[in-house]
Amino acid sequence: MKLPRRQFLHLAAGAAALPAVSRIATAQAYPSRPVRLIVGFVPGNPPDIVARLTGQWLSERLGQPFVVENRPGASGFIGTEAVVRAPPDGYTLLVTGVNDVVGATLYDKLNYNFMRDIAPVAAIIRQPLVMVVHPSFPAKTVPEFIAHAKANPGKVNMASAGTGTPPHLVGALFKAMADVDMVHVAYRGGAPALTDLIGGQVQVMFVGTPASIEYIRSGKLRPLGVTTATRSEVLPDVPTVGEFVPGYEASTWFGVGAPKNTPSQIIDKLNKEINAGHADPKLKAQLASLGGTVLPGSPADFAKLIADDTEKWARVIRAANIKAD
C-alpha cells in the first residue's frame, strides 16, 4: 500500500525524533543502577577523598550508589583509560585532575587523547600548593629564598613526588619565573619526599595543603607562600608566591569527566547536582577542609579550565625540557 505523501512525512519525522526522545527519557530515568566513580590513585589521596565526598552527595541526591573504584598506577592513566573504554551511558565516571592534562604533553604513547576522549562534566575543587622549607633553612620569606638561591646556584634541592607531578611542575614554573637554579630531586611519591624534607635531606618542596598542613601547624615545616592567586583560607597568614613573583599562579584541581558521547542530558544532570553540592554548607565545609575552594560552573567552564591548563603546563614542560621517566 502506498502511503499519502503527508502521512509518510509525518511518520518519517516521528521516526527521526525517536532517538532524541529516547535520550531524554534515558536522562530522566538516570541513574537507575549504581554508578562507578573511577579514581586513578590509591585510597586516602586527595582525588580519592574528593571522589568519596562527591559520591556520597550524588548518592543522596540521585537515589543510587555512586561507588568509588580505585584503579591506581601509571600516574592515574590506568583509571583514565578504563573510563575512556567504558560505555558512554553515565554509569562509569572519572575523577580527573591535573595529572590528566599534564599527561597530554608529557607522554606521547598514551592509548587515548584526554581532551578528545573524555567529556567534561563538572569541576569540583581547586587546591593551592604550599612552598615549604625545612625550619633550618635560612630564608623565612619568598624574597629571602630567591636571594639565597641566587647566591647559591645549584645548591638548593627541590623535592617532588616524581617527574611531571604537580609539585615538580609548580616548582619548575617558580624556577623559571624567579630565575633561580634549583636541583630537582624526584621521589616515588609525595610521602617519601616529605619525609626527607622534614629530615633536612632536601630544602624545599611545593606540596598540597592536605599533605602539609599538620606539619606546618606543628612547626616541622615553614611555609613561605601559597601558589594560588589568592591566599588560602586554611593558611590566611601565608602570602601568595605571586605577591613577590608577579604573574605566578599554579594550582591543582579535581573534577568529574565521562566517556565521550555520553548524552548531554546526563552530563547536564550530573553538573546540576555537583553544583548544588557546592552550595551545600556541609559539603562545602568538607571540601574546604582539604585546603581548597569549590569550582562551580558549567561543563563548558570545566572544558575551558582543562584546555587552559593543558596549554599552560605544556609550555612549562617544553621550556624546562621535562621528560617522562
N, C-alpha and C positions, 0 to 999 in steps of 0.2 A: 504494500500500500504506500502510495506516495503522499508524504505529508505536505500540507499547505506551507508556503514559504514562511508566513508569520509564526506558525506553530513550531516549525523547525528552528527558526532563530530563537524563539523563546526557550526551547529545550536546550539548545546549544549554549545559550547564556547561562541557564541554570547549571549545566554541567561544568562550565568554566568557573562558576562561583563555588562549586563544591570544595575544592582544596582550601580556599580562604575560610569557608565556614568551618571546615574540619579543623583547621589550625586554631581558629578562635575557640571552638569547643574544647580542643585539647588543652589550650592555655587556661580556660575557665576551670577545667577539672584538675589541673595541675596544682600540687602533686597528689597523685593517687596511690603512691607507694613510697618507700624510703628513698632518700636521695643521698648519694655519696659525695662527700667533700674531700677531695684528694689533696694531701699535703706532702710535698716532696722532701720533708725533713723529719727527723725523729721527734717523738713526743717531748713536750717541755720547751721546745724552741719557740721564739716569738710567733712564727707563722702558725704553729700548732695551737698556741694559746688563742690567737685571733680566730682561728678556724672554729675552735670549740665554743668560744663566746658567741660567734656569729651563728653557728649551727644550732645552738640552744635557742637563740632568739627566733630563728626561722622555724624551728620545730614548733615552738609555742604559737607562732603567728599563723602557720600554714597547716598545722594539724598532722604532719607526717615527720618521722625522724629524719634529721639531717645528720648523717653518721660520718665522723671524721675517719678517714683511712690514710694512714701514713705509708708513703712509698719512698723511703729515703734512698739517696745515692746520686752520684754524678751531679752534685751541686743543685739538686732539685729537679734535674731534667728527666729522670725516670718517671716521676709523678706527672710532669707536664706532658710527656709523650703518651702516658696512659689516658689522659683526658683527650688529647688530640685524636687518639684512635677510637674513642668511645662514641656510641651513637649520639647524634645531636638532638636528644629528646629532653634535656634538662635534668636527667637523673644522675649525671656524673658531672661534677663541677670542680674547678681548680681554685685553690687558694694560691694566688700568684704574688710575685714580688719583684724587687729589683734584679734578683738573680736571673729572671727570665729575659729582661731587656738587655742585660749585660751579655748574656749568652748569645744573643743575636750577632754580636760582633766578635766576641772572644773565641767562639767555637765555630768552625766552618764546616763541621761534619755532623751537625745535628740532623736527626731524621725528620725534621719538621721546620716550618718557618713560623715563629711565635706570632708575629703580627698578622700573618695570613690565616693561621690555623686555629687561633683562639679568639673567640668573640668576647670583648669586654662587657661585663655585667655591671659591676659597681666597685668603686674604690671604697676601702673601709677606714684605713688609718694611715697617717704619716708620722714617722718617728725620727727624731734627731739622733745623730751620733754625738758623743761627747769626746772631745780631745782631752785625754787624761795622761798624766805623767806620774812617775814614782815620786813619793814625797821628798826623796833626797835630791831630786833634780833641781838645779839652781833657779830655773825660771818659774815664776809664780803667775805670769800673765802671758797672753799670746805675743805681745810685742817683745817681752823678755825672751820668750822661746825663740822667736825669729832671730833676735840679736845673737843669742847663744849659738844657734845652728849656723848662722853665717860666720861666726868667729871660729867654729869647729866643724868645717865641712867634712862630711863623710864619717863623722864620729857619733852621730845620733842614730840609734837603731829604732826603727818604727815597726812594731809588731802588727801582724794581721792574722785573720782566720784562714788565710790562704790566698794564693794568686787569683786575682779577679773578683774577690769577695768585696762587699761594700766597704769594710774597714780599709782594704787595700786601695780601692779606687778613690774613696773620700780623702785618704791620705795623699794619694798621688795628685789629686786636684789641689790640695793645700800646698804640696811641694812645688807645684808649677806656679801657682798664683802668688805664693810668698817668696818664690825664688830662693829656696833653701835646698841643701843637699843632705838628704837623709838616706840611710841604708834600710831597704825593705827586708824584713825577716818574716817569711811566710811560715805559718804553723798549720797543722792539720786540724783546724777548728779553733773556735774562739776561746774555749776553756783553757787549753794549754798556753795560749798566747797571754791570756790574763794572768795565769799562774806565774809566768816568767816576768811579766811586768810588775806584779806585786812583789816578786822576789828580787827585783832590781837587775835582772839579766838584760832587759831591754828598757828603753827610756820613755817611749810614747806610744800611744795607740788611740785610734778613733774607734769607739765601741758604742754599741747601742745602750740606751738608758736602762732597759730591763736587766742587762748583764752587769752594769757598772754601778747602779745607784747605791746599793748597800755598801760597796767598797768605798764609794765617795763619802757616804754618811759616816762610816767608821774611821775615816782618815787614812785608809790604806792606799787610796789613790787621790791625786789632786786634780780637780777639773780646771781646765784653762778656758774652754769655750764650747758652746754647742754649735752644731753645724747648720741648723736651720736658719731661715731669715729672721725669725723672731725667737725670743727666749722661751725656754721650756717651763711649763707650769710646775714640774716637779723639781726644777733647779732654777728658781726665779732669780737667784743672785749671781748666776753664772752668765757672763756676757756671751753674745754670739761671736763666732770667729769673724763674721762679716763686719763687725764693728771696727775691726783692725785691718782686715784684708778686704777692701771694697769689692763687692760683687760676689764674694764667696758665699755659696749656699749649696748644701747637699743634704739628702735625707734618704731614708728607706721608707717604703710603703708596702701595704698589702691590700689586695682586692680579690674579687671573685671573677673568674672567667669561665667560659663554656666552650664546647666544641663549635667550630664554625658551622653555620647553617642551623643552629638552634633557633627555633621560631622566635621572632621578635616579641611576640606576646608573652612568652615565658620569660625572656630576658627582662622585659619591662616590669613584669610582676615581681620578679626577684629584686630588681633595682628598687622598686617602690618599697618593698618590705625592709630591705637593708637600710635604706634612707630613713625609714620610720625608726629603726634601731638607733640611728644617730641622734634622734630627738628624744629618745627614752633616757631619763636621768640615770637609771641603774646601769644600763648597758654602756652609756656614755662614760660613766664614772669608772666602770671596769676597764674599758679601753684606755681611759686616761691614766689608769694606774700603770700602764705599760710605758708611760712617758710620752705618749703621742697625742695627736689631735685627730678627730674624725674628719673624713673627707666626703661630705655629701655631694651628690651630683648625678648627672645622667650617664648612661652608657657612653655617650659621645664625649662627655667630660673625661671619663676614665680613658677612653681611646686616645684623647689628646695628651693626657699625662704619660701614657705608655710611649707614644710617638716622640714626645719631647725628651723623655729620659733616655730612650734608645739613641737618639741623636747626640745628646749630651755626653753619655758615657762612651759612645763610640769615639767621640773626639778625644776624650781623656785616654782611652786605651791606645789609640793610634799615636797620639802625641808622646806618650810615655813608652811606646813600643812594648806594651804588655802582651806577653804570650801565655797561653794556657799551659799548665804543667802536663 
